[in-house]
Amino acid sequence: MSIINIRKQTEREVLSDCKHYLTILQNQRKLLFKRTSTTGVPMKFGNVVRLRRNEDMEGMADIMVFFNMRGFPMTIHIELKGTDGKLTEKQIKWRDDLTAFGHKYHECRSLNELMSVLRSYGIY
């Protein structure tokens, strides 16, 4: 019996891998994507720039992907997590609110998971 050791990834690593792949697909005109960020809005205080948390966007999925599926416009919301990451309460509420309105929401923990989600919509 052999044991396969799969290295755990941080959320930052997953985000970097996925953004790179989505950029390739965007350059091929297969989709558009937009990264959302709640980490902060730059605010200048004298000579010091600090990030002020963007509370209006807390809980939103990390990435929105826009594409056409058989001629119909589609948007999917993708939350990226590291291997051991968990959704926050605000992220759970956002997911539940989106899906209640019929929007598509996916949680991905690796580039392979993102690729699988995109393939399910016919994006290669």
ROKEKOL-400783 format. One record per atom (N, C-alpha, C): chain; x, y, z. Coordinates in nm, 2 decimals. Example, Ala and Ser with C-alpha at 12.3 -4.5 7.8 and 13.67 -1.06 7.14 Angstrom:
2
("A",(1.32,-0.57,0.78))
("A",(1.23,-0.45,0.78))
("A",(1.32,-0.33,0.78))
("A",(1.28,-0.22,0.71))
("A",(1.37,-0.11,0.71))
("A",(1.29,0.00,0.79))
end
This chain:
124
("A",(0.08,-0.12,0.00))
("A",(0.00,0.00,0.00))
("A",(0.09,0.12,0.00))
("A",(0.06,0.22,-0.09))
("A",(0.14,0.34,-0.09))
("A",(0.05,0.46,-0.04))
("A",(0.12,0.55,0.02))
("A",(0.05,0.67,0.07))
("A",(0.09,0.79,-0.02))
("A",(-0.01,0.86,-0.06))
("A",(0.01,0.98,-0.15))
("A",(0.01,1.10,-0.05))
("A",(0.12,1.18,-0.06))
("A",(0.13,1.30,0.02))
("A",(0.09,1.42,-0.06))
("A",(-0.02,1.47,-0.03))
("A",(-0.06,1.59,-0.10))
("A",(-0.04,1.71,-0.02))
("A",(0.04,1.81,-0.07))
("A",(0.08,1.92,0.01))
("A",(-0.04,2.02,0.03))
("A",(-0.05,2.06,0.15))
("A",(-0.16,2.16,0.18))
("A",(-0.12,2.29,0.12))
("A",(-0.22,2.36,0.08))
("A",(-0.21,2.49,0.02))
("A",(-0.27,2.60,0.10))
("A",(-0.21,2.72,0.11))
("A",(-0.27,2.83,0.18))
("A",(-0.38,2.89,0.08))
("A",(-0.46,2.97,0.13))
("A",(-0.56,3.04,0.05))
("A",(-0.49,3.13,-0.05))
("A",(-0.38,3.20,-0.01))
("A",(-0.31,3.28,-0.10))
("A",(-0.25,3.20,-0.22))
("A",(-0.20,3.08,-0.19))
("A",(-0.15,3.00,-0.30))
("A",(-0.26,2.96,-0.40))
("A",(-0.37,2.92,-0.34))
("A",(-0.49,2.88,-0.42))
("A",(-0.53,2.99,-0.51))
("A",(-0.54,3.11,-0.45))
("A",(-0.58,3.23,-0.52))
("A",(-0.49,3.26,-0.63))
("A",(-0.36,3.26,-0.60))
("A",(-0.26,3.29,-0.71))
("A",(-0.27,3.19,-0.83))
("A",(-0.28,3.06,-0.80))
("A",(-0.29,2.96,-0.90))
("A",(-0.42,2.98,-0.99))
("A",(-0.53,3.01,-0.92))
("A",(-0.66,3.03,-0.99))
("A",(-0.66,3.15,-1.07))
("A",(-0.61,3.26,-1.02))
("A",(-0.60,3.39,-1.09))
("A",(-0.52,3.37,-1.22))
("A",(-0.41,3.30,-1.21))
("A",(-0.32,3.28,-1.32))
("A",(-0.40,3.20,-1.43))
("A",(-0.47,3.10,-1.39))
("A",(-0.54,3.02,-1.49))
("A",(-0.66,3.10,-1.55))
("A",(-0.73,3.17,-1.47))
("A",(-0.84,3.25,-1.52))
("A",(-0.80,3.36,-1.61))
("A",(-0.68,3.41,-1.59))
("A",(-0.62,3.51,-1.68))
("A",(-0.59,3.45,-1.81))
("A",(-0.54,3.33,-1.82))
("A",(-0.52,3.26,-1.94))
("A",(-0.65,3.24,-2.02))
("A",(-0.76,3.20,-1.95))
("A",(-0.89,3.18,-2.02))
("A",(-0.95,3.31,-2.06))
("A",(-0.92,3.42,-1.98))
("A",(-0.97,3.55,-2.02))
("A",(-0.90,3.60,-2.14))
("A",(-0.77,3.58,-2.15))
("A",(-0.69,3.62,-2.27))
("A",(-0.74,3.54,-2.39))
("A",(-0.79,3.42,-2.37))
("A",(-0.84,3.34,-2.48))
("A",(-0.99,3.38,-2.51))
("A",(-1.04,3.47,-2.44))
("A",(-1.18,3.53,-2.46))
("A",(-1.28,3.42,-2.43))
("A",(-1.25,3.33,-2.34))
("A",(-1.35,3.23,-2.30))
("A",(-1.44,3.27,-2.18))
("A",(-1.39,3.37,-2.11))
("A",(-1.46,3.42,-1.99))
("A",(-1.40,3.56,-1.95))
("A",(-1.47,3.62,-1.86))
("A",(-1.42,3.74,-1.79))
("A",(-1.43,3.71,-1.65))
("A",(-1.33,3.76,-1.57))
("A",(-1.34,3.74,-1.42))
("A",(-1.30,3.86,-1.35))
("A",(-1.36,3.88,-1.23))
("A",(-1.33,3.99,-1.15))
("A",(-1.30,3.94,-1.00))
("A",(-1.19,3.98,-0.95))
("A",(-1.15,3.95,-0.81))
("A",(-1.22,4.05,-0.72))
("A",(-1.29,4.00,-0.62))
("A",(-1.34,4.10,-0.52))
("A",(-1.25,4.09,-0.40))
("A",(-1.24,4.20,-0.33))
("A",(-1.15,4.20,-0.21))
("A",(-1.21,4.28,-0.10))
("A",(-1.21,4.23,0.02))
("A",(-1.26,4.30,0.13))
("A",(-1.14,4.34,0.22))
("A",(-1.02,4.31,0.18))
("A",(-0.90,4.33,0.27))
("A",(-0.88,4.47,0.30))
("A",(-0.92,4.56,0.21))
("A",(-0.90,4.70,0.24))
("A",(-0.90,4.79,0.13))
("A",(-0.94,4.92,0.16))
("A",(-0.94,5.03,0.06))
("A",(-0.83,5.12,0.11))
("A",(-0.73,5.16,0.02))
("A",(-0.62,5.24,0.07))
("A",(-0.68,5.38,0.11))
("A",(-0.64,5.42,0.23))
("A",(-0.68,5.55,0.28))
("A",(-0.55,5.63,0.33))
("A",(-0.54,5.75,0.28))
("A",(-0.42,5.83,0.32))
("A",(-0.44,5.91,0.44))
("A",(-0.36,5.90,0.54))
("A",(-0.36,5.98,0.66))
("A",(-0.23,6.05,0.67))
("A",(-0.23,6.17,0.63))
("A",(-0.10,6.25,0.62))
("A",(-0.01,6.18,0.52))
("A",(0.11,6.14,0.57))
("A",(0.21,6.07,0.49))
("A",(0.19,5.92,0.50))
("A",(0.10,5.87,0.57))
("A",(0.08,5.72,0.59))
("A",(-0.04,5.67,0.52))
("A",(-0.02,5.56,0.45))
("A",(-0.14,5.50,0.38))
("A",(-0.17,5.37,0.45))
("A",(-0.29,5.36,0.49))
("A",(-0.34,5.24,0.57))
("A",(-0.46,5.18,0.49))
("A",(-0.48,5.05,0.51))
("A",(-0.60,4.99,0.45))
("A",(-0.72,4.99,0.55))
("A",(-0.83,5.04,0.49))
("A",(-0.95,5.04,0.57))
("A",(-1.04,4.93,0.52))
("A",(-1.08,4.84,0.61))
("A",(-1.16,4.73,0.57))
("A",(-1.29,4.77,0.50))
("A",(-1.32,4.71,0.38))
("A",(-1.44,4.73,0.31))
("A",(-1.55,4.65,0.36))
("A",(-1.62,4.70,0.46))
("A",(-1.73,4.62,0.52))
("A",(-1.84,4.59,0.43))
("A",(-1.87,4.67,0.33))
("A",(-1.98,4.65,0.24))
("A",(-1.96,4.52,0.16))
("A",(-1.84,4.48,0.14))
("A",(-1.81,4.36,0.06))
("A",(-1.78,4.23,0.14))
("A",(-1.79,4.24,0.27))
("A",(-1.75,4.13,0.36))
("A",(-1.85,4.01,0.33))
("A",(-1.79,3.90,0.31))
("A",(-1.87,3.78,0.29))
("A",(-1.88,3.74,0.14))
("A",(-1.86,3.84,0.05))
("A",(-1.87,3.81,-0.09))
("A",(-1.77,3.71,-0.13))
("A",(-1.80,3.64,-0.24))
("A",(-1.71,3.54,-0.29))
("A",(-1.58,3.61,-0.35))
("A",(-1.47,3.53,-0.35))
("A",(-1.35,3.59,-0.39))
("A",(-1.34,3.63,-0.54))
("A",(-1.41,3.55,-0.62))
("A",(-1.41,3.58,-0.77))
("A",(-1.54,3.56,-0.83))
("A",(-1.57,3.65,-0.92))
("A",(-1.69,3.64,-1.01))
("A",(-1.65,3.60,-1.15))
("A",(-1.71,3.50,-1.21))
("A",(-1.67,3.46,-1.35))
("A",(-1.80,3.48,-1.43))
("A",(-1.77,3.55,-1.55))
("A",(-1.88,3.58,-1.64))
("A",(-1.85,3.51,-1.77))
("A",(-1.95,3.45,-1.83))
("A",(-1.93,3.38,-1.96))
("A",(-2.06,3.35,-2.02))
("A",(-2.06,3.30,-2.14))
("A",(-2.18,3.26,-2.21))
("A",(-2.19,3.11,-2.22))
("A",(-2.31,3.05,-2.19))
("A",(-2.33,2.91,-2.20))
("A",(-2.45,2.89,-2.29))
("A",(-2.41,2.83,-2.41))
("A",(-2.51,2.81,-2.52))
("A",(-2.59,2.94,-2.55))
("A",(-2.52,3.05,-2.55))
("A",(-2.58,3.18,-2.59))
("A",(-2.64,3.26,-2.47))
("A",(-2.64,3.20,-2.35))
("A",(-2.70,3.27,-2.24))
("A",(-2.59,3.32,-2.15))
("A",(-2.61,3.45,-2.10))
("A",(-2.51,3.50,-2.01))
("A",(-2.51,3.43,-1.87))
("A",(-2.40,3.40,-1.82))
("A",(-2.39,3.33,-1.69))
("A",(-2.29,3.40,-1.60))
("A",(-2.32,3.39,-1.47))
("A",(-2.22,3.44,-1.37))
("A",(-2.21,3.34,-1.26))
("A",(-2.09,3.30,-1.23))
("A",(-2.07,3.21,-1.11))
("A",(-1.98,3.28,-1.01))
("A",(-2.01,3.25,-0.89))
("A",(-1.94,3.31,-0.77))
("A",(-1.85,3.20,-0.71))
("A",(-1.72,3.23,-0.70))
("A",(-1.63,3.13,-0.65))
("A",(-1.56,3.18,-0.53))
("A",(-1.57,3.10,-0.42))
("A",(-1.50,3.13,-0.29))
("A",(-1.38,3.04,-0.29))
("A",(-1.26,3.09,-0.28))
("A",(-1.14,3.01,-0.27))
("A",(-1.10,3.00,-0.13))
("A",(-1.06,2.88,-0.09))
("A",(-1.01,2.85,0.05))
("A",(-0.88,2.77,0.04))
("A",(-0.80,2.78,0.14))
("A",(-0.69,2.69,0.15))
("A",(-0.73,2.55,0.19))
("A",(-0.64,2.46,0.20))
("A",(-0.68,2.32,0.23))
("A",(-0.76,2.31,0.35))
("A",(-0.73,2.39,0.46))
("A",(-0.80,2.37,0.58))
("A",(-0.89,2.49,0.61))
("A",(-0.91,2.58,0.51))
("A",(-1.00,2.70,0.54))
("A",(-1.14,2.67,0.55))
("A",(-1.21,2.75,0.63))
("A",(-1.35,2.74,0.65))
("A",(-1.43,2.87,0.62))
("A",(-1.55,2.86,0.58))
("A",(-1.63,2.97,0.55))
("A",(-1.66,3.05,0.68))
("A",(-1.66,3.18,0.67))
("A",(-1.70,3.26,0.79))
("A",(-1.85,3.27,0.79))
("A",(-1.91,3.32,0.90))
("A",(-2.06,3.33,0.91))
("A",(-2.11,3.42,0.79))
("A",(-2.03,3.53,0.77))
("A",(-2.08,3.62,0.66))
("A",(-2.07,3.56,0.52))
("A",(-1.97,3.47,0.50))
("A",(-1.96,3.40,0.37))
("A",(-2.07,3.30,0.36))
("A",(-2.10,3.24,0.47))
("A",(-2.22,3.14,0.46))
("A",(-2.35,3.21,0.43))
("A",(-2.37,3.33,0.49))
("A",(-2.49,3.41,0.46))
("A",(-2.49,3.45,0.32))
("A",(-2.38,3.50,0.27))
("A",(-2.37,3.54,0.13))
("A",(-2.40,3.43,0.03))
("A",(-2.34,3.31,0.06))
("A",(-2.37,3.19,-0.02))
("A",(-2.52,3.16,-0.02))
("A",(-2.57,3.15,0.10))
("A",(-2.71,3.12,0.11))
("A",(-2.81,3.22,0.04))
("A",(-2.78,3.35,0.06))
("A",(-2.86,3.45,-0.01))
("A",(-2.85,3.44,-0.16))
("A",(-2.72,3.42,-0.21))
("A",(-2.70,3.41,-0.36))
("A",(-2.78,3.29,-0.41))
("A",(-2.76,3.17,-0.35))
("A",(-2.82,3.05,-0.40))
("A",(-2.98,3.06,-0.39))
("A",(-3.03,3.13,-0.29))
("A",(-3.17,3.15,-0.28))
("A",(-3.23,3.22,-0.40))
("A",(-3.15,3.31,-0.46))
("A",(-3.19,3.38,-0.58))
("A",(-3.15,3.31,-0.71))
("A",(-3.11,3.19,-0.70))
("A",(-3.08,3.11,-0.81))
("A",(-2.94,3.12,-0.87))
("A",(-2.85,3.20,-0.80))
("A",(-2.72,3.22,-0.85))
("A",(-2.63,3.10,-0.82))
("A",(-2.53,3.08,-0.90))
("A",(-2.43,2.96,-0.88))
("A",(-2.32,3.01,-0.80))
("A",(-2.29,2.93,-0.69))
("A",(-2.18,2.95,-0.60))
("A",(-2.10,2.83,-0.58))
("A",(-1.97,2.84,-0.58))
("A",(-1.88,2.72,-0.57))
("A",(-1.77,2.76,-0.47))
("A",(-1.73,2.66,-0.39))
("A",(-1.62,2.67,-0.30))
("A",(-1.51,2.58,-0.36))
("A",(-1.39,2.64,-0.38))
("A",(-1.28,2.56,-0.44))
("A",(-1.16,2.57,-0.35))
("A",(-1.09,2.46,-0.33))
("A",(-0.97,2.45,-0.25))
("A",(-0.84,2.43,-0.32))
("A",(-0.85,2.43,-0.46))
("A",(-0.74,2.40,-0.54))
("A",(-0.77,2.45,-0.68))
("A",(-0.66,2.46,-0.76))
("A",(-0.68,2.49,-0.91))
("A",(-0.76,2.38,-0.97))
("A",(-0.73,2.25,-0.93))
("A",(-0.80,2.14,-0.99))
("A",(-0.95,2.15,-0.97))
("A",(-0.99,2.19,-0.85))
("A",(-1.13,2.20,-0.82))
("A",(-1.19,2.31,-0.91))
("A",(-1.12,2.42,-0.92))
("A",(-1.17,2.53,-1.01))
("A",(-1.19,2.48,-1.15))
("A",(-1.09,2.41,-1.20))
("A",(-1.09,2.36,-1.34))
("A",(-1.21,2.27,-1.35))
("A",(-1.24,2.19,-1.25))
("A",(-1.35,2.09,-1.26))
("A",(-1.49,2.17,-1.26))
("A",(-1.50,2.28,-1.19))
("A",(-1.62,2.36,-1.19))
("A",(-1.64,2.42,-1.32))
("A",(-1.53,2.48,-1.38))
("A",(-1.54,2.54,-1.51))
("A",(-1.58,2.44,-1.62))
("A",(-1.52,2.32,-1.61))
("A",(-1.55,2.22,-1.71))
("A",(-1.70,2.18,-1.70))
("A",(-1.76,2.19,-1.58))
("A",(-1.90,2.15,-1.57))
("A",(-1.99,2.25,-1.65))
("A",(-1.93,2.37,-1.67))
("A",(-2.01,2.47,-1.75))
("A",(-1.96,2.48,-1.90))
("A",(-1.87,2.38,-1.94))
("A",(-1.83,2.37,-2.07))
("A",(-1.71,2.46,-2.10))
("A",(-1.64,2.51,-2.00))
("A",(-1.52,2.60,-2.02))
("A",(-1.40,2.52,-2.00))
("A",(-1.31,2.51,-2.11))
("A",(-1.19,2.43,-2.10))
("A",(-1.07,2.52,-2.13))
end
